[in-house]
């Protein structure tokens, strides 16, 4: 696989999702901070490759997790205890889910599936990982489905089967729209995020036939009881992240060229009525994730031309720039 093909393939891992809410069950586990120093991991195409870097929220201590220019790594996500990073990598020749320590050592391959795998998310207890995987039908047409696997590599399970639906989709990267394939239809279910108690998985999908605006679905961890959420109406959006500390969800609304970040209350019986836009500028704001204590949000914006990592307070105030390289920094995750 050439570098160009790898890069094009890696573009498919860019998160596209929709979003809506549900309150957690009453037996939610209490939030337990890791006790480790704050650190943001992100993917970057600096140095003519794609690797994962870590940096402190004050922009100091930048480190790369790899020196292998033949392998592309991206879409990082910290484990609940902050000890490991799950990510997508091209190291096996096909994009698979792996985990590693923060310095890039002790890499362990989790999936060995044919087809692109990305967007991993740990369960709150750290025992499972949900991710997005590409599958193809008999005609070779792809769809993107949500899978789950134990961190010991056992019990790989496909949770969604959106390819059985119909939805016209326009090609887009990192947007609220899906991907076309040879003029046909591509169904996607993407960017899963766990409820704080681990009882629900929230994700976006274009399966409902809308095609241009994804909406949020929710399901049980075994894939059962899949349904749209939102009352009195469904909630549109992409790239949700559910805070384990505050039971709020941050997400993106907009297009591939212009997104804004919103926050809503997952504990409300009417979550869409609590949704508030917290960015209001000309920038393309996307890929938001919570700080461990739920008081801040890291996100991506193109304020200075290239994509950089920024952080802000949970209400959208006090925006600060974290990365300064003339490259594209994406997919932050915060421990």
Residue pairs with C-beta under 8 A, 6 or more apart in sequence:
1 9
1 90
1 93
6 72
6 90
7 50
7 72
9 90
9 95
9 116
10 50
10 72
10 74
10 88
10 90
10 95
11 173
12 116
12 118
12 134
12 144
12 179
13 74
13 75
13 88
13 95
13 116
13 118
13 119
13 132
14 173
14 174
14 330
15 75
15 119
15 174
15 190
15 191
15 238
15 239
15 287
15 331
16 172
16 174
16 175
16 176
16 177
16 178
16 188
16 190
16 191
16 204
16 214
16 238
16 239
17 190
17 191
17 203
17 204
17 205
17 214
17 216
17 237
17 238
17 239
17 240
17 251
18 176
18 203
18 204
18 205
18 206
18 213
18 214
18 215
18 216
18 217
18 235
18 236
18 237
18 238
18 240
19 202
19 204
19 215
19 216
19 235
19 236
19 237
19 238
19 239
19 240
19 249
19 251
20 202
20 215
20 216
20 217
20 218
20 228
20 229
20 230
20 234
20 235
20 237
20 271
20 272
21 202
21 216
21 229
21 230
21 235
21 249
21 264
21 265
21 266
21 268
21 271
21 272
22 195
22 200
22 202
22 218
22 229
22 266
22 271
23 247
23 266
23 267
23 268
23 269
24 195
24 196
24 197
24 199
24 200
24 247
24 266
24 267
25 195
25 197
25 199
27 197
28 195
28 196
28 197
28 199
28 247
29 124
29 125
29 196
29 197
29 198
31 196
31 244
31 245
33 292
33 293
34 80
34 81
34 82
34 83
34 292
34 335
36 82
36 83
36 335
37 56
38 56
38 57
38 291
38 292
38 334
38 335
39 54
39 55
39 56
39 57
39 61
39 82
39 102
39 334
39 335
40 54
40 55
40 56
40 57
40 298
40 309
40 311
40 322
40 332
40 333
40 334
41 52
41 53
41 54
41 65
41 76
41 78
41 85
41 102
41 332
41 333
41 335
42 52
42 53
42 54
42 55
42 76
42 309
42 323
42 329
42 330
42 331
42 332
42 333
43 50
43 51
43 52
43 53
43 73
43 74
43 75
43 76
43 87
43 329
43 330
43 331
44 50
44 51
44 52
44 53
44 323
44 325
44 327
44 328
44 329
44 330
45 327
45 328
46 325
46 327
46 329
47 69
48 69
49 69
49 72
50 72
50 73
50 74
51 64
51 65
51 66
51 72
51 73
52 64
52 65
52 66
52 73
52 74
52 76
52 85
52 87
52 104
53 62
53 63
53 64
53 65
53 329
54 61
54 62
54 63
54 65
54 102
55 61
55 62
55 63
55 309
55 322
55 323
57 291
57 296
57 298
57 311
57 322
57 334
59 321
59 322
59 323
59 324
62 323
63 103
64 104
65 73
65 85
65 100
65 102
65 103
65 104
66 73
66 104
68 91
71 89
71 90
71 91
72 89
72 90
73 87
73 88
73 89
73 90
73 91
74 87
74 88
74 89
74 118
74 330
74 331
75 87
75 88
75 118
75 119
75 120
75 331
76 85
76 86
76 87
76 331
76 333
77 85
77 86
77 87
77 120
77 121
77 122
77 333
78 84
78 85
78 122
78 333
78 334
78 335
79 85
79 86
79 99
79 122
79 126
80 122
80 123
80 124
80 125
80 126
80 244
81 126
82 292
82 335
83 101
83 102
84 99
84 100
84 101
84 102
85 99
85 100
85 101
85 102
85 333
86 97
86 98
86 99
86 110
86 120
86 121
86 122
86 129
87 97
87 98
87 99
87 100
87 120
88 95
88 96
88 97
88 98
88 116
88 117
88 118
88 119
88 120
89 95
89 96
89 98
91 98
91 107
91 109
92 109
92 112
94 113
94 114
94 115
94 116
95 116
95 117
95 118
96 109
96 110
96 111
96 112
96 113
96 117
97 109
97 110
97 111
97 117
97 118
97 120
97 129
97 131
97 149
98 107
98 108
98 109
98 110
99 107
99 108
99 110
99 151
100 106
100 107
100 108
109 153
110 120
110 129
110 149
110 151
110 153
111 117
111 131
111 133
111 147
111 149
111 153
111 156
112 153
113 133
113 147
113 156
115 133
115 134
115 135
115 136
115 142
116 133
116 134
117 131
117 132
117 133
117 134
117 147
118 131
118 132
119 131
119 132
119 190
119 191
119 192
120 129
120 130
120 131
121 129
121 130
121 131
121 192
121 193
121 194
122 128
122 129
122 151
122 194
123 129
123 130
123 194
123 198
123 221
124 194
124 196
124 197
124 198
124 244
125 198
126 151
127 150
127 151
128 148
128 149
128 150
128 151
128 221
129 148
129 149
129 150
129 151
130 146
130 147
130 148
130 159
130 192
130 194
130 201
131 146
131 147
131 148
131 149
131 192
132 144
132 145
132 146
132 147
132 188
132 189
132 190
132 191
132 192
133 144
133 145
133 146
133 147
133 158
134 142
134 143
134 144
134 145
135 142
135 143
135 144
135 145
135 158
135 163
136 142
136 143
137 143
137 163
141 181
141 182
141 184
141 185
141 186
142 179
142 181
142 186
143 162
143 163
143 186
143 187
143 188
144 162
144 179
144 186
144 187
144 188
144 189
144 190
145 158
145 159
145 160
145 161
145 162
145 163
145 189
146 158
146 159
146 160
146 189
146 190
146 192
146 201
146 203
146 223
147 156
147 157
147 158
147 159
148 155
148 156
148 157
148 159
148 221
148 223
149 155
149 156
149 157
157 222
157 223
158 223
159 201
159 219
159 222
159 223
160 189
160 203
160 205
160 219
160 223
160 226
162 187
162 188
162 189
162 205
162 206
162 207
163 187
165 187
165 207
165 208
165 209
166 185
166 187
166 209
167 178
167 185
167 187
167 206
167 207
167 208
167 209
167 210
167 211
168 185
168 209
168 211
169 177
169 178
169 179
169 180
169 185
169 186
169 187
169 188
169 206
169 211
169 212
170 177
170 178
170 180
170 211
170 212
171 177
171 178
171 179
171 180
172 178
172 179
172 255
172 256
173 256
174 256
174 286
174 287
174 330
175 238
175 255
175 256
175 259
176 212
176 213
176 214
176 236
176 237
176 238
176 252
176 253
176 254
176 255
176 256
176 259
177 206
177 211
177 212
177 214
177 255
177 256
178 186
178 187
178 188
178 206
178 211
178 214
179 186
179 188
180 186
187 205
187 206
187 207
188 205
188 206
189 203
189 204
189 205
189 207
189 217
190 203
190 204
190 205
190 214
190 238
191 203
191 204
191 238
191 239
191 240
192 201
192 202
192 203
193 201
193 202
193 203
193 240
193 241
193 242
193 249
194 200
194 201
194 202
194 242
195 201
195 202
195 242
195 266
196 242
196 243
196 244
196 245
196 247
198 221
199 220
199 221
200 218
200 219
200 220
200 221
201 218
201 219
201 220
201 221
202 216
202 217
202 218
202 229
202 240
202 242
202 249
203 216
203 217
203 218
203 219
203 240
204 214
204 215
204 216
204 217
204 237
204 238
204 239
204 240
205 214
205 215
205 217
206 214
207 217
208 215
208 228
213 236
214 236
214 237
214 238
215 228
215 230
215 234
215 235
215 236
215 237
216 228
216 229
216 230
216 234
216 235
216 236
216 237
216 240
217 226
217 227
217 228
217 229
218 226
218 227
218 229
219 225
219 226
219 227
228 234
229 235
229 271
230 271
230 272
231 269
231 270
231 271
231 272
232 270
232 272
233 272
234 272
235 264
235 271
235 272
235 275
236 253
237 251
237 252
237 253
237 262
238 251
238 252
238 253
238 259
238 286
239 251
239 252
239 286
239 287
239 288
240 249
240 250
240 251
241 249
241 250
241 251
241 288
241 289
241 290
242 248
242 249
242 266
243 249
243 250
243 290
243 294
244 290
244 294
245 290
245 292
245 293
245 294
246 290
246 294
246 314
247 265
247 266
247 267
248 263
248 264
248 265
248 266
248 290
248 294
248 314
249 263
249 264
249 266
249 271
250 261
250 262
250 263
250 288
250 289
250 290
250 297
251 261
251 262
251 263
251 264
251 288
252 259
252 260
252 261
252 262
252 285
252 286
252 287
252 288
253 259
253 260
253 262
253 277
254 260
254 284
254 286
257 284
258 282
258 284
259 284
259 285
259 286
260 277
260 278
260 279
260 280
260 285
261 277
261 278
261 279
261 285
261 286
261 288
261 297
261 299
261 316
262 275
262 276
262 277
262 278
263 275
263 276
263 278
263 297
263 314
264 271
264 272
264 274
264 275
264 276
265 271
265 274
268 274
277 316
278 297
278 312
278 314
278 315
278 316
279 285
279 299
279 301
279 312
279 316
280 316
281 303
283 301
283 302
283 303
284 301
284 302
285 299
285 300
285 301
286 299
286 300
286 301
287 299
287 300
287 330
287 331
287 332
288 297
288 298
288 299
289 297
289 298
289 299
289 332
289 333
289 334
290 296
290 297
290 314
290 334
291 297
291 298
291 311
291 334
292 334
292 335
294 314
295 313
295 314
296 311
296 312
296 313
296 314
296 334
297 311
297 312
297 313
297 314
298 309
298 310
298 311
298 322
298 332
298 333
298 334
299 309
299 310
299 311
299 312
299 332
300 307
300 308
300 309
300 310
300 329
300 330
300 331
300 332
301 307
301 308
301 310
302 308
303 310
303 321
304 321
306 325
306 326
306 327
306 328
306 329
307 328
307 329
307 330
308 321
308 322
308 323
308 324
308 325
308 329
309 321
309 322
309 323
309 329
309 332
310 319
310 320
310 321
310 322
311 319
311 320
311 322
312 318
312 319
312 320
323 329
